[in-house]
Amino acid sequence: MPAEARQFALDHCIFVSVGSSSPAQVLPPTDRWTVLLEEGQPSVTESVVAHEVAHAWLGHEGQNTDEQERDARSLARSWGFTGLGADDVK
């Protein structure tokens, strides 16, 4: 992940483990973007975290459209990530 994106995540995001009842997602900021992550699930990988940071970076709020999902995966991929959060959904 580029230094500018890493710094954005550190300055503007908080990361919260929510157990296994909810898939990873990002919530719009009140003070910071909240990135919710499933606890202990193999699907929560670095690329999934990068994907959620990408949503925040791109300013996606609320329910994400298919286009926003593609944009977040593409951005995570451009940051060098592979896997669930960066791969195209077929």
PyMOL Python script that loads the backbone (N, CA, C, O; Angstrom):
from pymol import cmd

cmd.read_pdbstr("""\
ATOM      1  N   MET A   1       0.865  -1.175   0.000  1.00  0.00           N
ATOM      2  CA  MET A   1       0.000   0.000   0.000  1.00  0.00           C
ATOM      3  C   MET A   1       0.909   1.235   0.000  1.00  0.00           C
ATOM      4  O   MET A   1       1.877   1.298   0.758  1.00  0.00           O
ATOM      5  N   PRO A   2       0.600   2.190  -0.833  1.00  0.00           N
ATOM      6  CA  PRO A   2       1.429   3.399  -0.866  1.00  0.00           C
ATOM      7  C   PRO A   2       1.428   4.116   0.489  1.00  0.00           C
ATOM      8  O   PRO A   2       0.473   4.016   1.260  1.00  0.00           O
ATOM      9  N   ALA A   3       2.507   4.832   0.756  1.00  0.00           N
ATOM     10  CA  ALA A   3       2.658   5.530   2.035  1.00  0.00           C
ATOM     11  C   ALA A   3       1.485   6.474   2.299  1.00  0.00           C
ATOM     12  O   ALA A   3       1.013   6.566   3.432  1.00  0.00           O
ATOM     13  N   GLU A   4       1.014   7.169   1.277  1.00  0.00           N
ATOM     14  CA  GLU A   4      -0.093   8.114   1.454  1.00  0.00           C
ATOM     15  C   GLU A   4      -1.377   7.390   1.894  1.00  0.00           C
ATOM     16  O   GLU A   4      -2.112   7.897   2.742  1.00  0.00           O
ATOM     17  N   ALA A   5      -1.644   6.224   1.330  1.00  0.00           N
ATOM     18  CA  ALA A   5      -2.827   5.440   1.710  1.00  0.00           C
ATOM     19  C   ALA A   5      -2.658   4.866   3.118  1.00  0.00           C
ATOM     20  O   ALA A   5      -3.612   4.848   3.895  1.00  0.00           O
ATOM     21  N   ARG A   6      -1.459   4.398   3.451  1.00  0.00           N
ATOM     22  CA  ARG A   6      -1.202   3.896   4.810  1.00  0.00           C
ATOM     23  C   ARG A   6      -1.441   4.991   5.839  1.00  0.00           C
ATOM     24  O   ARG A   6      -2.066   4.756   6.873  1.00  0.00           O
ATOM     25  N   GLN A   7      -0.942   6.188   5.551  1.00  0.00           N
ATOM     26  CA  GLN A   7      -1.112   7.292   6.491  1.00  0.00           C
ATOM     27  C   GLN A   7      -2.580   7.667   6.622  1.00  0.00           C
ATOM     28  O   GLN A   7      -3.048   7.983   7.716  1.00  0.00           O
ATOM     29  N   PHE A   8      -3.316   7.632   5.498  1.00  0.00           N
ATOM     30  CA  PHE A   8      -4.759   7.884   5.535  1.00  0.00           C
ATOM     31  C   PHE A   8      -5.438   6.881   6.473  1.00  0.00           C
ATOM     32  O   PHE A   8      -6.258   7.267   7.305  1.00  0.00           O
ATOM     33  N   ALA A   9      -5.097   5.596   6.338  1.00  0.00           N
ATOM     34  CA  ALA A   9      -5.705   4.562   7.185  1.00  0.00           C
ATOM     35  C   ALA A   9      -5.381   4.809   8.658  1.00  0.00           C
ATOM     36  O   ALA A   9      -6.249   4.653   9.518  1.00  0.00           O
ATOM     37  N   LEU A  10      -4.154   5.187   8.950  1.00  0.00           N
ATOM     38  CA  LEU A  10      -3.767   5.448  10.335  1.00  0.00           C
ATOM     39  C   LEU A  10      -4.461   6.686  10.907  1.00  0.00           C
ATOM     40  O   LEU A  10      -4.858   6.703  12.072  1.00  0.00           O
ATOM     41  N   ASP A  11      -4.602   7.706  10.085  1.00  0.00           N
ATOM     42  CA  ASP A  11      -5.168   8.974  10.551  1.00  0.00           C
ATOM     43  C   ASP A  11      -6.694   9.018  10.530  1.00  0.00           C
ATOM     44  O   ASP A  11      -7.306   9.721  11.335  1.00  0.00           O
ATOM     45  N   HIS A  12      -7.311   8.270   9.612  1.00  0.00           N
ATOM     46  CA  HIS A  12      -8.738   8.456   9.370  1.00  0.00           C
ATOM     47  C   HIS A  12      -9.599   7.206   9.556  1.00  0.00           C
ATOM     48  O   HIS A  12     -10.810   7.261   9.343  1.00  0.00           O
ATOM     49  N   CYS A  13      -8.999   6.087   9.948  1.00  0.00           N
ATOM     50  CA  CYS A  13      -9.762   4.846  10.100  1.00  0.00           C
ATOM     51  C   CYS A  13      -9.511   4.242  11.474  1.00  0.00           C
ATOM     52  O   CYS A  13      -8.428   4.373  12.045  1.00  0.00           O
ATOM     53  N   ILE A  14     -10.540   3.576  11.991  1.00  0.00           N
ATOM     54  CA  ILE A  14     -10.363   2.711  13.146  1.00  0.00           C
ATOM     55  C   ILE A  14     -10.816   1.318  12.717  1.00  0.00           C
ATOM     56  O   ILE A  14     -11.711   1.180  11.883  1.00  0.00           O
ATOM     57  N   PHE A  15     -10.206   0.308  13.278  1.00  0.00           N
ATOM     58  CA  PHE A  15     -10.474  -1.074  12.896  1.00  0.00           C
ATOM     59  C   PHE A  15     -11.056  -1.800  14.098  1.00  0.00           C
ATOM     60  O   PHE A  15     -10.491  -1.773  15.192  1.00  0.00           O
ATOM     61  N   VAL A  16     -12.210  -2.458  13.876  1.00  0.00           N
ATOM     62  CA  VAL A  16     -12.938  -3.085  14.966  1.00  0.00           C
ATOM     63  C   VAL A  16     -13.251  -4.526  14.580  1.00  0.00           C
ATOM     64  O   VAL A  16     -13.762  -4.791  13.491  1.00  0.00           O
ATOM     65  N   SER A  17     -12.942  -5.450  15.480  1.00  0.00           N
ATOM     66  CA  SER A  17     -13.328  -6.846  15.298  1.00  0.00           C
ATOM     67  C   SER A  17     -14.728  -7.023  15.857  1.00  0.00           C
ATOM     68  O   SER A  17     -15.003  -6.631  16.991  1.00  0.00           O
ATOM     69  N   VAL A  18     -15.616  -7.615  15.060  1.00  0.00           N
ATOM     70  CA  VAL A  18     -17.016  -7.742  15.468  1.00  0.00           C
ATOM     71  C   VAL A  18     -17.452  -9.190  15.640  1.00  0.00           C
ATOM     72  O   VAL A  18     -18.645  -9.486  15.563  1.00  0.00           O
ATOM     73  N   GLY A  19     -16.525 -10.078  15.867  1.00  0.00           N
ATOM     74  CA  GLY A  19     -16.897 -11.479  15.974  1.00  0.00           C
ATOM     75  C   GLY A  19     -17.131 -12.053  14.588  1.00  0.00           C
ATOM     76  O   GLY A  19     -16.630 -11.523  13.596  1.00  0.00           O
ATOM     77  N   SER A  20     -17.880 -13.121  14.521  1.00  0.00           N
ATOM     78  CA  SER A  20     -18.064 -13.799  13.238  1.00  0.00           C
ATOM     79  C   SER A  20     -19.452 -13.579  12.656  1.00  0.00           C
ATOM     80  O   SER A  20     -19.851 -14.288  11.731  1.00  0.00           O
ATOM     81  N   SER A  21     -20.191 -12.614  13.178  1.00  0.00           N
ATOM     82  CA  SER A  21     -21.570 -12.450  12.726  1.00  0.00           C
ATOM     83  C   SER A  21     -21.735 -11.463  11.580  1.00  0.00           C
ATOM     84  O   SER A  21     -22.835 -11.328  11.044  1.00  0.00           O
ATOM     85  N   SER A  22     -20.685 -10.781  11.197  1.00  0.00           N
ATOM     86  CA  SER A  22     -20.827  -9.732  10.183  1.00  0.00           C
ATOM     87  C   SER A  22     -19.653  -9.779   9.226  1.00  0.00           C
ATOM     88  O   SER A  22     -18.512  -9.938   9.660  1.00  0.00           O
ATOM     89  N   PRO A  23     -19.911  -9.642   7.918  1.00  0.00           N
ATOM     90  CA  PRO A  23     -18.794  -9.588   6.978  1.00  0.00           C
ATOM     91  C   PRO A  23     -18.049  -8.270   7.112  1.00  0.00           C
ATOM     92  O   PRO A  23     -18.557  -7.319   7.707  1.00  0.00           O
ATOM     93  N   ALA A  24     -16.862  -8.216   6.566  1.00  0.00           N
ATOM     94  CA  ALA A  24     -16.072  -6.992   6.596  1.00  0.00           C
ATOM     95  C   ALA A  24     -16.823  -5.889   5.867  1.00  0.00           C
ATOM     96  O   ALA A  24     -17.461  -6.120   4.840  1.00  0.00           O
ATOM     97  N   GLN A  25     -16.733  -4.690   6.418  1.00  0.00           N
ATOM     98  CA  GLN A  25     -17.358  -3.534   5.781  1.00  0.00           C
ATOM     99  C   GLN A  25     -16.761  -2.268   6.369  1.00  0.00           C
ATOM    100  O   GLN A  25     -16.068  -2.303   7.386  1.00  0.00           O
ATOM    101  N   VAL A  26     -17.038  -1.160   5.719  1.00  0.00           N
ATOM    102  CA  VAL A  26     -16.588   0.140   6.216  1.00  0.00           C
ATOM    103  C   VAL A  26     -17.818   1.012   6.428  1.00  0.00           C
ATOM    104  O   VAL A  26     -18.746   1.010   5.620  1.00  0.00           O
ATOM    105  N   LEU A  27     -17.807   1.758   7.531  1.00  0.00           N
ATOM    106  CA  LEU A  27     -18.911   2.654   7.847  1.00  0.00           C
ATOM    107  C   LEU A  27     -18.442   4.091   7.670  1.00  0.00           C
ATOM    108  O   LEU A  27     -17.295   4.412   7.981  1.00  0.00           O
ATOM    109  N   PRO A  28     -19.316   4.958   7.173  1.00  0.00           N
ATOM    110  CA  PRO A  28     -18.933   6.359   6.950  1.00  0.00           C
ATOM    111  C   PRO A  28     -18.455   7.021   8.239  1.00  0.00           C
ATOM    112  O   PRO A  28     -18.815   6.603   9.340  1.00  0.00           O
ATOM    113  N   PRO A  29     -17.661   8.032   8.088  1.00  0.00           N
ATOM    114  CA  PRO A  29     -17.081   8.662   9.275  1.00  0.00           C
ATOM    115  C   PRO A  29     -18.067   9.517  10.047  1.00  0.00           C
ATOM    116  O   PRO A  29     -18.919  10.196   9.473  1.00  0.00           O
ATOM    117  N   THR A  30     -17.930   9.466  11.354  1.00  0.00           N
ATOM    118  CA  THR A  30     -18.476  10.501  12.208  1.00  0.00           C
ATOM    119  C   THR A  30     -17.264  11.347  12.589  1.00  0.00           C
ATOM    120  O   THR A  30     -17.257  12.565  12.413  1.00  0.00           O
ATOM    121  N   ASP A  31     -16.260  10.691  13.105  1.00  0.00           N
ATOM    122  CA  ASP A  31     -14.961  11.309  13.334  1.00  0.00           C
ATOM    123  C   ASP A  31     -13.919  10.618  12.457  1.00  0.00           C
ATOM    124  O   ASP A  31     -13.039  11.263  11.888  1.00  0.00           O
ATOM    125  N   ARG A  32     -14.036   9.301  12.361  1.00  0.00           N
ATOM    126  CA  ARG A  32     -13.152   8.466  11.547  1.00  0.00           C
ATOM    127  C   ARG A  32     -13.988   7.412  10.848  1.00  0.00           C
ATOM    128  O   ARG A  32     -15.098   7.099  11.280  1.00  0.00           O
ATOM    129  N   TRP A  33     -13.447   6.862   9.760  1.00  0.00           N
ATOM    130  CA  TRP A  33     -14.081   5.719   9.103  1.00  0.00           C
ATOM    131  C   TRP A  33     -13.933   4.519  10.028  1.00  0.00           C
ATOM    132  O   TRP A  33     -12.866   4.314  10.608  1.00  0.00           O
ATOM    133  N   THR A  34     -14.980   3.731  10.172  1.00  0.00           N
ATOM    134  CA  THR A  34     -14.920   2.524  10.987  1.00  0.00           C
ATOM    135  C   THR A  34     -14.884   1.320  10.058  1.00  0.00           C
ATOM    136  O   THR A  34     -15.791   1.121   9.250  1.00  0.00           O
ATOM    137  N   VAL A  35     -13.832   0.521  10.178  1.00  0.00           N
ATOM    138  CA  VAL A  35     -13.680  -0.686   9.376  1.00  0.00           C
ATOM    139  C   VAL A  35     -14.001  -1.868  10.283  1.00  0.00           C
ATOM    140  O   VAL A  35     -13.265  -2.167  11.224  1.00  0.00           O
ATOM    141  N   LEU A  36     -15.127  -2.543   9.979  1.00  0.00           N
ATOM    142  CA  LEU A  36     -15.551  -3.712  10.751  1.00  0.00           C
ATOM    143  C   LEU A  36     -14.980  -4.961  10.110  1.00  0.00           C
ATOM    144  O   LEU A  36     -15.077  -5.143   8.896  1.00  0.00           O
ATOM    145  N   LEU A  37     -14.384  -5.825  10.923  1.00  0.00           N
ATOM    146  CA  LEU A  37     -13.758  -7.049  10.412  1.00  0.00           C
ATOM    147  C   LEU A  37     -14.261  -8.254  11.184  1.00  0.00           C
ATOM    148  O   LEU A  37     -14.403  -8.206  12.406  1.00  0.00           O
ATOM    149  N   GLU A  38     -14.533  -9.341  10.462  1.00  0.00           N
ATOM    150  CA  GLU A  38     -14.912 -10.599  11.106  1.00  0.00           C
ATOM    151  C   GLU A  38     -13.712 -11.149  11.861  1.00  0.00           C
ATOM    152  O   GLU A  38     -12.590 -11.158  11.355  1.00  0.00           O
ATOM    153  N   GLU A  39     -13.965 -11.598  13.057  1.00  0.00           N
ATOM    154  CA  GLU A  39     -12.905 -12.153  13.877  1.00  0.00           C
ATOM    155  C   GLU A  39     -12.671 -13.621  13.550  1.00  0.00           C
ATOM    156  O   GLU A  39     -13.611 -14.411  13.474  1.00  0.00           O
ATOM    157  N   GLY A  40     -11.421 -13.968  13.362  1.00  0.00           N
ATOM    158  CA  GLY A  40     -11.055 -15.371  13.212  1.00  0.00           C
ATOM    159  C   GLY A  40     -11.517 -16.034  11.938  1.00  0.00           C
ATOM    160  O   GLY A  40     -11.481 -17.261  11.846  1.00  0.00           O
ATOM    161  N   GLN A  41     -11.944 -15.282  10.961  1.00  0.00           N
ATOM    162  CA  GLN A  41     -12.383 -15.863   9.701  1.00  0.00           C
ATOM    163  C   GLN A  41     -11.238 -15.846   8.697  1.00  0.00           C
ATOM    164  O   GLN A  41     -10.570 -14.824   8.542  1.00  0.00           O
ATOM    165  N   PRO A  42     -11.005 -16.955   8.019  1.00  0.00           N
ATOM    166  CA  PRO A  42      -9.911 -16.979   7.047  1.00  0.00           C
ATOM    167  C   PRO A  42     -10.128 -15.998   5.904  1.00  0.00           C
ATOM    168  O   PRO A  42      -9.177 -15.633   5.213  1.00  0.00           O
ATOM    169  N   SER A  43     -11.381 -15.564   5.694  1.00  0.00           N
ATOM    170  CA  SER A  43     -11.634 -14.630   4.596  1.00  0.00           C
ATOM    171  C   SER A  43     -11.122 -13.227   4.903  1.00  0.00           C
ATOM    172  O   SER A  43     -10.996 -12.408   3.993  1.00  0.00           O
ATOM    173  N   VAL A  44     -10.823 -12.934   6.178  1.00  0.00           N
ATOM    174  CA  VAL A  44     -10.287 -11.621   6.518  1.00  0.00           C
ATOM    175  C   VAL A  44      -8.775 -11.674   6.320  1.00  0.00           C
ATOM    176  O   VAL A  44      -8.023 -12.131   7.180  1.00  0.00           O
ATOM    177  N   THR A  45      -8.373 -11.201   5.182  1.00  0.00           N
ATOM    178  CA  THR A  45      -6.965 -11.203   4.804  1.00  0.00           C
ATOM    179  C   THR A  45      -6.512  -9.763   4.626  1.00  0.00           C
ATOM    180  O   THR A  45      -7.312  -8.832   4.720  1.00  0.00           O
ATOM    181  N   GLU A  46      -5.240  -9.593   4.373  1.00  0.00           N
ATOM    182  CA  GLU A  46      -4.716  -8.256   4.121  1.00  0.00           C
ATOM    183  C   GLU A  46      -5.450  -7.588   2.971  1.00  0.00           C
ATOM    184  O   GLU A  46      -5.700  -6.383   3.012  1.00  0.00           O
ATOM    185  N   SER A  47      -5.798  -8.354   1.947  1.00  0.00           N
ATOM    186  CA  SER A  47      -6.476  -7.746   0.797  1.00  0.00           C
ATOM    187  C   SER A  47      -7.886  -7.291   1.149  1.00  0.00           C
ATOM    188  O   SER A  47      -8.382  -6.322   0.574  1.00  0.00           O
ATOM    189  N   VAL A  48      -8.546  -7.981   2.094  1.00  0.00           N
ATOM    190  CA  VAL A  48      -9.878  -7.553   2.532  1.00  0.00           C
ATOM    191  C   VAL A  48      -9.765  -6.241   3.308  1.00  0.00           C
ATOM    192  O   VAL A  48     -10.573  -5.334   3.112  1.00  0.00           O
ATOM    193  N   VAL A  49      -8.776  -6.137   4.180  1.00  0.00           N
ATOM    194  CA  VAL A  49      -8.548  -4.889   4.911  1.00  0.00           C
ATOM    195  C   VAL A  49      -8.237  -3.766   3.923  1.00  0.00           C
ATOM    196  O   VAL A  49      -8.786  -2.671   4.040  1.00  0.00           O
ATOM    197  N   ALA A  50      -7.363  -4.029   2.952  1.00  0.00           N
ATOM    198  CA  ALA A  50      -7.033  -3.023   1.936  1.00  0.00           C
ATOM    199  C   ALA A  50      -8.270  -2.613   1.151  1.00  0.00           C
ATOM    200  O   ALA A  50      -8.443  -1.435   0.836  1.00  0.00           O
ATOM    201  N   HIS A  51      -9.130  -3.572   0.834  1.00  0.00           N
ATOM    202  CA  HIS A  51     -10.373  -3.295   0.110  1.00  0.00           C
ATOM    203  C   HIS A  51     -11.255  -2.329   0.903  1.00  0.00           C
ATOM    204  O   HIS A  51     -11.806  -1.385   0.336  1.00  0.00           O
ATOM    205  N   GLU A  52     -11.388  -2.555   2.192  1.00  0.00           N
ATOM    206  CA  GLU A  52     -12.221  -1.690   3.029  1.00  0.00           C
ATOM    207  C   GLU A  52     -11.590  -0.311   3.180  1.00  0.00           C
ATOM    208  O   GLU A  52     -12.301   0.694   3.172  1.00  0.00           O
ATOM    209  N   VAL A  53     -10.271  -0.246   3.315  1.00  0.00           N
ATOM    210  CA  VAL A  53      -9.587   1.050   3.348  1.00  0.00           C
ATOM    211  C   VAL A  53      -9.807   1.773   2.017  1.00  0.00           C
ATOM    212  O   VAL A  53      -9.990   2.990   1.993  1.00  0.00           O
ATOM    213  N   ALA A  54      -9.788   1.029   0.921  1.00  0.00           N
ATOM    214  CA  ALA A  54     -10.024   1.627  -0.398  1.00  0.00           C
ATOM    215  C   ALA A  54     -11.406   2.278  -0.457  1.00  0.00           C
ATOM    216  O   ALA A  54     -11.547   3.366  -1.016  1.00  0.00           O
ATOM    217  N   HIS A  55     -12.427   1.632   0.109  1.00  0.00           N
ATOM    218  CA  HIS A  55     -13.756   2.250   0.150  1.00  0.00           C
ATOM    219  C   HIS A  55     -13.700   3.602   0.864  1.00  0.00           C
ATOM    220  O   HIS A  55     -14.261   4.590   0.389  1.00  0.00           O
ATOM    221  N   ALA A  56     -13.016   3.633   2.011  1.00  0.00           N
ATOM    222  CA  ALA A  56     -12.900   4.888   2.757  1.00  0.00           C
ATOM    223  C   ALA A  56     -12.125   5.921   1.939  1.00  0.00           C
ATOM    224  O   ALA A  56     -12.535   7.078   1.842  1.00  0.00           O
ATOM    225  N   TRP A  57     -11.016   5.503   1.358  1.00  0.00           N
ATOM    226  CA  TRP A  57     -10.170   6.376   0.544  1.00  0.00           C
ATOM    227  C   TRP A  57     -10.984   7.007  -0.593  1.00  0.00           C
ATOM    228  O   TRP A  57     -10.818   8.184  -0.916  1.00  0.00           O
ATOM    229  N   LEU A  58     -11.852   6.209  -1.180  1.00  0.00           N
ATOM    230  CA  LEU A  58     -12.668   6.667  -2.309  1.00  0.00           C
ATOM    231  C   LEU A  58     -13.930   7.426  -1.858  1.00  0.00           C
ATOM    232  O   LEU A  58     -14.660   7.963  -2.690  1.00  0.00           O
ATOM    233  N   GLY A  59     -14.181   7.466  -0.543  1.00  0.00           N
ATOM    234  CA  GLY A  59     -15.324   8.206  -0.028  1.00  0.00           C
ATOM    235  C   GLY A  59     -16.656   7.507  -0.192  1.00  0.00           C
ATOM    236  O   GLY A  59     -17.702   8.156  -0.201  1.00  0.00           O
ATOM    237  N   HIS A  60     -16.629   6.182  -0.321  1.00  0.00           N
ATOM    238  CA  HIS A  60     -17.879   5.433  -0.476  1.00  0.00           C
ATOM    239  C   HIS A  60     -18.623   5.387   0.846  1.00  0.00           C
ATOM    240  O   HIS A  60     -18.071   4.960   1.860  1.00  0.00           O
ATOM    241  N   GLU A  61     -19.863   5.821   0.836  1.00  0.00           N
ATOM    242  CA  GLU A  61     -20.681   5.813   2.047  1.00  0.00           C
ATOM    243  C   GLU A  61     -21.934   4.987   1.817  1.00  0.00           C
ATOM    244  O   GLU A  61     -22.455   4.934   0.702  1.00  0.00           O
ATOM    245  N   GLY A  62     -22.420   4.340   2.876  1.00  0.00           N
ATOM    246  CA  GLY A  62     -23.659   3.581   2.780  1.00  0.00           C
ATOM    247  C   GLY A  62     -23.471   2.276   2.030  1.00  0.00           C
ATOM    248  O   GLY A  62     -22.363   1.748   1.942  1.00  0.00           O
ATOM    249  N   GLN A  63     -24.565   1.763   1.492  1.00  0.00           N
ATOM    250  CA  GLN A  63     -24.512   0.522   0.724  1.00  0.00           C
ATOM    251  C   GLN A  63     -23.738   0.763  -0.563  1.00  0.00           C
ATOM    252  O   GLN A  63     -24.060   1.669  -1.331  1.00  0.00           O
ATOM    253  N   ASN A  64     -22.732  -0.041  -0.790  1.00  0.00           N
ATOM    254  CA  ASN A  64     -21.897   0.131  -1.971  1.00  0.00           C
ATOM    255  C   ASN A  64     -22.544  -0.495  -3.197  1.00  0.00           C
ATOM    256  O   ASN A  64     -23.128  -1.577  -3.129  1.00  0.00           O
ATOM    257  N   THR A  65     -22.429   0.197  -4.305  1.00  0.00           N
ATOM    258  CA  THR A  65     -22.935  -0.309  -5.574  1.00  0.00           C
ATOM    259  C   THR A  65     -21.933  -1.301  -6.154  1.00  0.00           C
ATOM    260  O   THR A  65     -20.802  -1.398  -5.679  1.00  0.00           O
ATOM    261  N   ASP A  66     -22.347  -2.029  -7.170  1.00  0.00           N
ATOM    262  CA  ASP A  66     -21.428  -2.940  -7.857  1.00  0.00           C
ATOM    263  C   ASP A  66     -20.219  -2.172  -8.389  1.00  0.00           C
ATOM    264  O   ASP A  66     -19.089  -2.657  -8.325  1.00  0.00           O
ATOM    265  N   GLU A  67     -20.464  -0.977  -8.912  1.00  0.00           N
ATOM    266  CA  GLU A  67     -19.365  -0.158  -9.441  1.00  0.00           C
ATOM    267  C   GLU A  67     -18.387   0.231  -8.330  1.00  0.00           C
ATOM    268  O   GLU A  67     -17.175   0.203  -8.540  1.00  0.00           O
ATOM    269  N   GLN A  68     -18.897   0.592  -7.155  1.00  0.00           N
ATOM    270  CA  GLN A  68     -18.016   0.944  -6.046  1.00  0.00           C
ATOM    271  C   GLN A  68     -17.211  -0.265  -5.577  1.00  0.00           C
ATOM    272  O   GLN A  68     -16.040  -0.138  -5.220  1.00  0.00           O
ATOM    273  N   GLU A  69     -17.849  -1.446  -5.579  1.00  0.00           N
ATOM    274  CA  GLU A  69     -17.121  -2.669  -5.215  1.00  0.00           C
ATOM    275  C   GLU A  69     -15.986  -2.923  -6.204  1.00  0.00           C
ATOM    276  O   GLU A  69     -14.868  -3.244  -5.800  1.00  0.00           O
ATOM    277  N   ARG A  70     -16.273  -2.779  -7.502  1.00  0.00           N
ATOM    278  CA  ARG A  70     -15.230  -2.952  -8.526  1.00  0.00           C
ATOM    279  C   ARG A  70     -14.117  -1.932  -8.327  1.00  0.00           C
ATOM    280  O   ARG A  70     -12.938  -2.268  -8.439  1.00  0.00           O
ATOM    281  N   ASP A  71     -14.484  -0.685  -8.032  1.00  0.00           N
ATOM    282  CA  ASP A  71     -13.480   0.362  -7.827  1.00  0.00           C
ATOM    283  C   ASP A  71     -12.587   0.062  -6.629  1.00  0.00           C
ATOM    284  O   ASP A  71     -11.373   0.253  -6.698  1.00  0.00           O
ATOM    285  N   ALA A  72     -13.180  -0.408  -5.528  1.00  0.00           N
ATOM    286  CA  ALA A  72     -12.399  -0.733  -4.331  1.00  0.00           C
ATOM    287  C   ALA A  72     -11.467  -1.913  -4.596  1.00  0.00           C
ATOM    288  O   ALA A  72     -10.310  -1.897  -4.175  1.00  0.00           O
ATOM    289  N   ARG A  73     -11.971  -2.947  -5.299  1.00  0.00           N
ATOM    290  CA  ARG A  73     -11.106  -4.091  -5.633  1.00  0.00           C
ATOM    291  C   ARG A  73      -9.965  -3.650  -6.540  1.00  0.00           C
ATOM    292  O   ARG A  73      -8.822  -4.069  -6.361  1.00  0.00           O
ATOM    293  N   SER A  74     -10.282  -2.805  -7.512  1.00  0.00           N
ATOM    294  CA  SER A  74      -9.266  -2.324  -8.448  1.00  0.00           C
ATOM    295  C   SER A  74      -8.196  -1.504  -7.732  1.00  0.00           C
ATOM    296  O   SER A  74      -7.005  -1.655  -8.007  1.00  0.00           O
ATOM    297  N   LEU A  75      -8.620  -0.638  -6.817  1.00  0.00           N
ATOM    298  CA  LEU A  75      -7.653   0.170  -6.083  1.00  0.00           C
ATOM    299  C   LEU A  75      -6.780  -0.710  -5.197  1.00  0.00           C
ATOM    300  O   LEU A  75      -5.565  -0.521  -5.148  1.00  0.00           O
ATOM    301  N   ALA A  76      -7.385  -1.673  -4.492  1.00  0.00           N
ATOM    302  CA  ALA A  76      -6.591  -2.594  -3.665  1.00  0.00           C
ATOM    303  C   ALA A  76      -5.585  -3.346  -4.537  1.00  0.00           C
ATOM    304  O   ALA A  76      -4.438  -3.540  -4.135  1.00  0.00           O
ATOM    305  N   ARG A  77      -6.008  -3.762  -5.715  1.00  0.00           N
ATOM    306  CA  ARG A  77      -5.109  -4.453  -6.649  1.00  0.00           C
ATOM    307  C   ARG A  77      -3.973  -3.527  -7.076  1.00  0.00           C
ATOM    308  O   ARG A  77      -2.823  -3.958  -7.158  1.00  0.00           O
ATOM    309  N   SER A  78      -4.286  -2.244  -7.352  1.00  0.00           N
ATOM    310  CA  SER A  78      -3.244  -1.296  -7.773  1.00  0.00           C
ATOM    311  C   SER A  78      -2.244  -1.035  -6.650  1.00  0.00           C
ATOM    312  O   SER A  78      -1.106  -0.641  -6.903  1.00  0.00           O
ATOM    313  N   TRP A  79      -2.676  -1.256  -5.404  1.00  0.00           N
ATOM    314  CA  TRP A  79      -1.786  -1.110  -4.254  1.00  0.00           C
ATOM    315  C   TRP A  79      -0.929  -2.354  -4.048  1.00  0.00           C
ATOM    316  O   TRP A  79      -0.117  -2.394  -3.124  1.00  0.00           O
ATOM    317  N   GLY A  80      -1.096  -3.367  -4.892  1.00  0.00           N
ATOM    318  CA  GLY A  80      -0.261  -4.558  -4.828  1.00  0.00           C
ATOM    319  C   GLY A  80      -0.881  -5.746  -4.117  1.00  0.00           C
ATOM    320  O   GLY A  80      -0.192  -6.735  -3.869  1.00  0.00           O
ATOM    321  N   PHE A  81      -2.153  -5.678  -3.786  1.00  0.00           N
ATOM    322  CA  PHE A  81      -2.808  -6.781  -3.081  1.00  0.00           C
ATOM    323  C   PHE A  81      -3.429  -7.765  -4.064  1.00  0.00           C
ATOM    324  O   PHE A  81      -3.846  -7.397  -5.162  1.00  0.00           O
ATOM    325  N   THR A  82      -3.478  -9.020  -3.642  1.00  0.00           N
ATOM    326  CA  THR A  82      -4.158 -10.068  -4.392  1.00  0.00           C
ATOM    327  C   THR A  82      -5.047 -10.808  -3.401  1.00  0.00           C
ATOM    328  O   THR A  82      -4.865 -10.697  -2.188  1.00  0.00           O
ATOM    329  N   GLY A  83      -5.994 -11.551  -3.914  1.00  0.00           N
ATOM    330  CA  GLY A  83      -6.870 -12.318  -3.041  1.00  0.00           C
ATOM    331  C   GLY A  83      -8.267 -11.736  -3.006  1.00  0.00           C
ATOM    332  O   GLY A  83      -8.629 -10.905  -3.840  1.00  0.00           O
ATOM    333  N   LEU A  84      -9.037 -12.171  -2.049  1.00  0.00           N
ATOM    334  CA  LEU A  84     -10.459 -11.895  -1.957  1.00  0.00           C
ATOM    335  C   LEU A  84     -10.810 -10.404  -2.097  1.00  0.00           C
ATOM    336  O   LEU A  84     -11.772 -10.067  -2.788  1.00  0.00           O
ATOM    337  N   GLY A  85     -10.067  -9.530  -1.470  1.00  0.00           N
ATOM    338  CA  GLY A  85     -10.389  -8.107  -1.504  1.00  0.00           C
ATOM    339  C   GLY A  85      -9.962  -7.393  -2.774  1.00  0.00           C
ATOM    340  O   GLY A  85     -10.364  -6.255  -3.019  1.00  0.00           O
ATOM    341  N   ALA A  86      -9.144  -8.061  -3.584  1.00  0.00           N
ATOM    342  CA  ALA A  86      -8.608  -7.412  -4.786  1.00  0.00           C
ATOM    343  C   ALA A  86      -9.011  -8.101  -6.079  1.00  0.00           C
ATOM    344  O   ALA A  86      -8.941  -7.498  -7.150  1.00  0.00           O
ATOM    345  N   ASP A  87      -9.428  -9.348  -5.992  1.00  0.00           N
ATOM    346  CA  ASP A  87      -9.752 -10.103  -7.194  1.00  0.00           C
ATOM    347  C   ASP A  87     -11.092  -9.685  -7.785  1.00  0.00           C
ATOM    348  O   ASP A  87     -12.019  -9.324  -7.059  1.00  0.00           O
ATOM    349  N   ASP A  88     -11.180  -9.736  -9.098  1.00  0.00           N
ATOM    350  CA  ASP A  88     -12.458  -9.490  -9.755  1.00  0.00           C
ATOM    351  C   ASP A  88     -13.418 -10.611  -9.403  1.00  0.00           C
ATOM    352  O   ASP A  88     -13.048 -11.784  -9.355  1.00  0.00           O
ATOM    353  N   VAL A  89     -14.655 -10.222  -9.158  1.00  0.00           N
ATOM    354  CA  VAL A  89     -15.704 -11.211  -8.893  1.00  0.00           C
ATOM    355  C   VAL A  89     -16.276 -11.650 -10.213  1.00  0.00           C
ATOM    356  O   VAL A  89     -16.627 -10.821 -11.053  1.00  0.00           O
ATOM    357  N   LYS A  90     -16.373 -12.943 -10.403  1.00  0.00           N
ATOM    358  CA  LYS A  90     -16.865 -13.466 -11.664  1.00  0.00           C
ATOM    359  C   LYS A  90     -18.292 -13.909 -11.528  1.00  0.00           C
ATOM    360  O   LYS A  90     -18.886 -14.383 -12.497  1.00  0.00           O
TER     361      LYS A  90
END
""", "prot")
cmd.dss("prot")
cmd.show_as("cartoon", "prot")
cmd.util.cbc("prot")
cmd.orient("prot")
